[in-house]
Amino acid sequence: MKLYVDLGKNSYLIYIENGIMDEAAEHIEKVFSGKKIMIISDDNVYPLYGEKLKSALAAQYECYELIIPHGEESKSFHTLPAIYTALLKARMSRSDLVIALGGGVIGDLAGYAAASYLRGIGFIQIPTSLLAQVDSSVGGKVAVDLLQGKNLVGAFYQPSLVLIDPLVLNTLPERFIHDGMGEVIKYGCIKDADLFGMLEGHSSFTDLKEDLTDIICRCVDIKRAIVEEDPFDTGKRMLLNFGHTLAHTIEQYFQYNRESHGEAVAIGMYQIMRLAEEREMAPEGISERIRKVLVKYGLPFECGLPLADLMEAVALDKKNLGGKLNVILLHATGDAYVYPTSTDFFTKGTQGRII
C-alpha cells in the first residue's frame, strides 16, 4: 500500500508492504540524490537489519552508521552530542541524509538530531516496532525527553519517506508487540469504531496477525488524514493524544524504567475514560469495553499509583497550556473530542484514588 501525506513542500510517501526492507535502497534512490547517508539505529535493531541496509545503499552512497543503546533512556540530551559528533566526523552536509532505523526512540531521537543539525538535514524513517509503524514514524513529531517529562524538547520535522515492513515485527520481543497494540487500540477508540470492533472480535494478537498489514494501513491512514489537516498539533491532531496525558506522567514517574509507552497509553486510556464515565461525561460501559480489549492484547489498565502523585508531572505536560489542559474523551468508540479543562479533571473528588 502507498499513502501520500500532502503537506505542500513537505509532502512525502509512506509505503506499507511485506518485504519492503529488501527494496529499501531502490525507494531511497527515488527521493535522495545526495552523497552521504548516516544510519542511526540501536544495538537491538542494527544487528538484524543494519548491515544489510548499509550494504545495499553502499552501491550508490557513502554510508556510515551510529549504533546507540536501546531504550527510552537514550532519548535524551545526553545522547545528542554523540550523534552530532558522528555527523560532523562524517562531514555530513545539509544535502546529505539521516535514516532512522528502529523503533519510536530511534525515530524521535534521530529525527530531532536531523532537524537541529545544520538547521535541518534530510531524514527518512524505517520503523521496526509496531508502535513506530502505526504511529510515531508518521507526522513529523521528533523530540527528546527531559528529566521533568517526556518529549518536552522537540520539533515538527517531516521525513522525506517512510518505509514500513510488517515482516520485521516477527523479530520483536512479545512485550513490544503488546506495546504497539496500545497505539492500535487508541486509533480504534478515537477514529475507527470498526477497527475497535475487529480488535474486540479477535481472541489474541496471534489470532489477529493475519490482518496485521491491513490494521497498520488503517492506523497510518487515520494519522495521515489528521496530520494533513493539523500538521502543528493545534486542533484535530490533539485527538491523537488520547490517553497520553496520564501516559507521559506514568512514564516519567518511573523514569522510563517500568511501563513502556504503549503500556502507559493503555493505562491512560482506561483511567481517563473511567473518570469521565463516573462523571457522566461518557456512555456507560465504555471504559469496561476498553479494559477488556487491553487485557486481551496483554496490556495493563492500572499502575497502582495514587493519582495525586502524578499531578506535578501533569502540570508540566506540554498539553497543559496556560493552566488549561486539553483532555481527549470519547462520545463513543470511534468518536473522540477535545475537552478543555484543568488538572481539576483529575483531582476533583479523587482524593486517595489509586489508578
C-alpha atoms as one frame of an Amber mdcrd trajectory, in Angstrom:
protein
   0.000   0.000   0.000   1.184   3.514  -0.820  -0.068   6.594   1.034   0.701
  10.207   0.203   0.970  12.755   3.006   0.005  16.047   1.382   1.836  18.836
   3.220   2.853  21.062   0.329   6.635  21.302   0.062   6.925  18.879   2.995
   4.847  16.131   1.366   6.083  12.534   1.335   5.160   8.941   0.556   4.564
   6.104   3.007   4.976   2.544   1.728   3.486  -0.350   3.736   4.446  -3.703
   2.280   5.683  -7.083   3.424   9.363  -7.432   2.451   9.893  -3.785   1.543
  13.006  -3.724   3.730  14.733  -5.697   0.971  13.814  -2.972  -1.525  14.658
  -0.001   0.700  17.634   1.164  -1.370  15.512   1.389  -4.529  12.912   3.571
  -2.806  15.544   5.774  -1.148  17.215   6.415  -4.513  13.945   7.925  -5.767
  13.898  10.644  -3.097  17.579  11.209  -2.271  20.236  12.354  -4.741  22.959
  13.406  -2.283  26.215  11.652  -1.461  26.264  10.588   2.189  23.923   8.648
   4.463  24.109   8.159   8.225  22.059   5.212   9.503  21.116   5.747  13.150
  19.937   2.621  14.897  20.172   0.802  18.224  22.048  -2.246  19.446  18.986
  -4.481  19.111  17.888  -3.494  15.605  21.146  -2.812  13.758  22.460  -6.393
  14.039  19.228  -7.625  12.444  18.824  -5.168   9.573  21.530  -2.516   9.610
  24.382  -4.148   7.731  22.072  -5.428   5.001  20.621  -1.951   4.517  24.046
  -0.326   4.573  25.420  -2.806   2.015  22.508  -2.154  -0.338  22.967   1.617
  -0.069  26.762   1.487  -0.345  26.493   0.702  -4.051  25.456   4.319  -4.642
  26.206   6.297  -1.466  28.931   6.873   1.095  27.378   5.215   4.151  28.003
   5.450   7.881  26.253   4.056  10.922  25.791   5.103  14.527  24.512   2.499
  16.974  23.171   3.666  20.325  21.929   1.702  23.355  18.287   0.661  23.079
  15.670   2.013  25.446  13.925   5.256  26.373  16.943   6.360  28.451  18.791
   7.047  25.188  16.182   9.589  24.071  17.815  12.458  25.942  20.140  15.408
  25.516  22.955  13.211  26.798  22.813  11.195  23.561  22.660  14.148  21.148
  26.355  15.160  21.363  27.397  11.686  20.200  25.058  11.962  17.213  26.250
  15.451  16.270  29.871  14.317  16.651  29.287  11.344  14.344  27.607  13.581
  11.746  30.474  16.071  11.896  33.121  13.354  11.750  31.476  12.030   8.591
  31.404  15.621   7.238  27.680  15.382   6.649  26.246  18.442   4.904  22.705
  19.765   4.584  22.415  17.913   1.258  23.016  14.551   2.958  20.645  12.156
   4.716  19.887  10.595   8.091  17.981   7.292   8.188  16.242   6.330  11.417
  16.238   2.526  11.548  14.455   1.382  14.696  11.503   1.944  16.972   9.973
   5.107  18.356  13.002   6.097  20.428  15.309   5.983  17.406  12.793   7.762
  15.182  12.243  10.588  17.669  15.923  10.942  18.560  17.364  10.680  15.047
  14.600  12.957  13.766  15.385  15.637  16.337  19.096  15.376  15.531  18.298
  15.715  11.815  16.037  18.705  12.460  18.659  20.531  14.524  21.945  19.574
  12.840  22.931  22.418  10.475  19.332  23.666  10.959  18.000  20.665   9.071
  19.288  17.656   7.148  17.328  15.107   5.112  15.540  12.422   7.110  13.919
   9.046   6.321  12.023   6.761   8.705  12.284   2.955   8.572  10.310   1.931
  11.680  10.893  -1.567  13.068   8.461  -1.684  16.017   4.677  -1.929  15.833
   4.283   1.299  17.810   6.561   3.197  15.433   4.904   1.690  12.364   1.360
   2.630  13.342   2.123   5.956  14.970   5.413   7.687  15.716   7.133   7.326
  12.313   4.404   9.371  10.607   3.575  13.017  11.189   6.915  14.692  11.815
   6.933  14.954  15.609  10.521  14.484  16.794  11.795  15.056  20.320  13.952
  14.200  23.294  12.912  13.766  26.914  13.842  15.859  29.927  14.019  14.625
  33.492  10.838  16.627  34.122   8.848  14.954  31.384   8.569  13.198  28.041
   9.070  14.926  24.669   9.383  18.364  26.258  12.013  19.484  23.716  11.326
  18.759  20.084  10.323  19.965  16.649   7.904  19.367  13.818  10.161  17.924
  11.118   8.663  15.757   8.401  10.559  12.825   6.895  11.017  12.635   3.139
   9.956   8.970   3.063   8.586   6.291   5.408   9.111   2.588   4.673   7.037
   0.156   6.751   7.706  -3.584   6.534   5.296  -5.582   8.749   7.520  -8.670
   8.432  10.182  -7.129  10.665   7.719  -7.405  13.542   8.453 -11.146  13.591
  11.729 -10.322  15.364  10.097  -8.147  18.052  10.011  -9.384  21.658   6.444
 -10.190  22.713   6.268  -7.256  25.124   6.797  -4.775  22.315   4.044  -6.298
  20.221   1.751  -5.592  23.180   3.292  -2.112  23.425   2.361  -1.311  19.836
  -1.142  -2.641  20.316  -1.694   0.170  22.827  -1.500   2.668  19.961  -3.543
   0.437  17.628  -6.341   0.332  20.213  -6.065   4.120  20.512  -6.856   4.533
  16.807  -9.910   2.326  17.134 -11.053   4.411  20.093 -10.628   7.821  18.504
 -11.484   7.333  14.834 -12.413   3.821  13.727 -15.232   2.001  15.522 -14.955
  -0.871  13.020 -11.293  -1.320  13.920 -12.197  -1.355  17.613 -14.844  -3.958
  16.858 -12.297  -6.046  14.956  -9.972  -5.937  17.962 -12.833  -6.997  20.222
 -13.677  -9.843  17.876 -10.235 -11.493  17.892  -9.008 -13.579  20.778  -5.324
 -12.538  20.830  -2.535 -10.956  18.797  -1.755 -14.359  17.276  -5.357 -14.574
  16.081  -5.135 -11.008  14.751  -1.821 -11.438  12.936  -3.199 -12.311   9.507
  -4.940  -8.922   9.456  -1.916  -7.004  10.718  -0.879  -5.332   7.461  -4.418
  -4.041   6.955  -4.528  -2.818  10.558  -1.230  -0.933  10.147  -2.577   0.659
   6.955  -5.782   1.751   8.697  -3.915   3.326  11.594  -1.410   5.117   9.352
  -4.158   6.389   7.050  -6.033   7.846  10.027  -2.899   9.625  11.158  -2.127
  10.818   7.613  -5.533  12.472   7.329  -5.268  14.110  10.748  -1.715  15.377
  10.130  -2.701  16.862   6.765  -5.487  18.806   8.452  -3.453  19.845  11.507
   0.323  19.473  10.988   1.280  21.508  14.076  -0.986  19.932  16.695  -3.230
  22.918  17.414  -6.615  21.350  16.698  -7.765  17.967  15.437  -4.341  16.382
  15.863  -4.799  16.633  19.624  -7.126  13.629  19.304  -4.009  11.501  18.809
  -3.136  12.275  22.437  -5.949  10.096  23.798  -4.590   8.508  26.977  -1.299
  10.369  26.730  -1.912  12.949  29.457  -1.608  10.221  32.072   0.710   8.035
  29.986   3.553  10.524  29.848   3.323  11.196  33.564   3.408   7.480  34.389
   6.476   7.003  32.190   8.215   9.981  33.747   7.288   8.982  37.310   9.109
   5.674  36.888  11.966   7.336  34.956  11.048   5.337  31.822  12.124   2.086
  33.502   8.774   0.387  34.143   5.844   0.868  31.740   6.663   1.190  28.057
   4.945   3.957  26.110   2.171   1.735  24.758   1.580   0.222  28.188   1.316
   3.673  29.738  -1.077   4.800  26.972  -3.227   1.763  27.723  -3.465   2.736
  31.392  -4.172   6.349  30.453  -6.998   5.492  28.055  -8.809   3.295  30.551
  -8.322   5.507  33.607  -9.327   8.725  31.813 -12.492   7.149  30.429 -13.258
   5.604  33.824 -13.151   9.098  35.342 -15.246  10.518  32.500 -17.813   7.759
  32.871 -18.106   8.313  36.625 -18.809  11.985  35.902 -21.464  11.100  33.318
 -19.332  12.552  30.529 -19.141   9.248  28.627 -21.530   6.423  27.780 -21.962
   3.752  30.423 -19.726   0.725  29.925 -17.220   2.284  27.534 -14.302   2.090
  29.956 -15.045  -1.595  30.588 -15.001  -2.293  26.847 -11.604  -0.617  26.651
 -10.356  -2.572  29.670 -11.372  -5.907  28.156  -9.589  -5.144  24.870  -6.454
  -4.074  26.736  -6.392  -7.317  28.698  -6.948  -9.339  25.520  -3.769  -7.897
  23.980  -1.637  -8.206  27.094  -1.793  -4.573  28.172  -2.192  -3.140  31.689
  -5.061  -0.891  32.753  -3.723   0.262  36.141  -0.334   1.148  37.619  -1.009
   1.107  41.368  -0.131   4.764  41.954  -2.084   7.376  43.901  -3.463   9.725
  41.266  -2.246  12.681  43.364   1.375  11.563  42.881   1.097  12.162  39.133
  -0.321  15.668  39.265   3.008  17.517  39.366   4.038  15.879  36.105   0.609
  16.521  34.571   1.068  20.221  35.366   4.316  20.191  33.359   2.864  18.291
  30.411   3.160  20.204  27.137  -0.594  19.737  26.559  -1.179  21.906  29.645
  -1.219  25.365  28.072  -1.668  28.489  30.188  -3.181  26.469  33.005  -5.651
  24.865  30.585  -5.427  21.138  29.943  -6.899  19.525  26.850  -8.036  16.010
  27.712  -9.235  13.692  24.948 -12.516  11.935  25.689 -14.869   9.677  23.716
 -18.515  10.195  22.838 -18.328   6.556  21.698 -15.699   4.251  20.221 -14.511
   5.885  17.019 -15.775   9.314  18.095 -13.272  11.373  20.117 -13.309  15.017
  21.101 -11.100  17.557  22.853 -12.350  18.508  26.314 -10.781  21.777  27.588
 -10.353  21.550  31.363  -7.627  21.822  34.000  -5.871  19.475  36.392  -9.161
  19.600  38.361 -10.378  16.922  35.938  -8.023  14.504  37.678  -8.080  15.846
  41.227 -11.668  16.893  41.956 -13.283  14.277  44.166 -10.490  11.746  43.662
  -8.543  12.181  46.917  -6.716   8.951  47.704  -7.646   7.443  44.321  -5.303
   4.656  43.182  -5.102   4.185  39.436
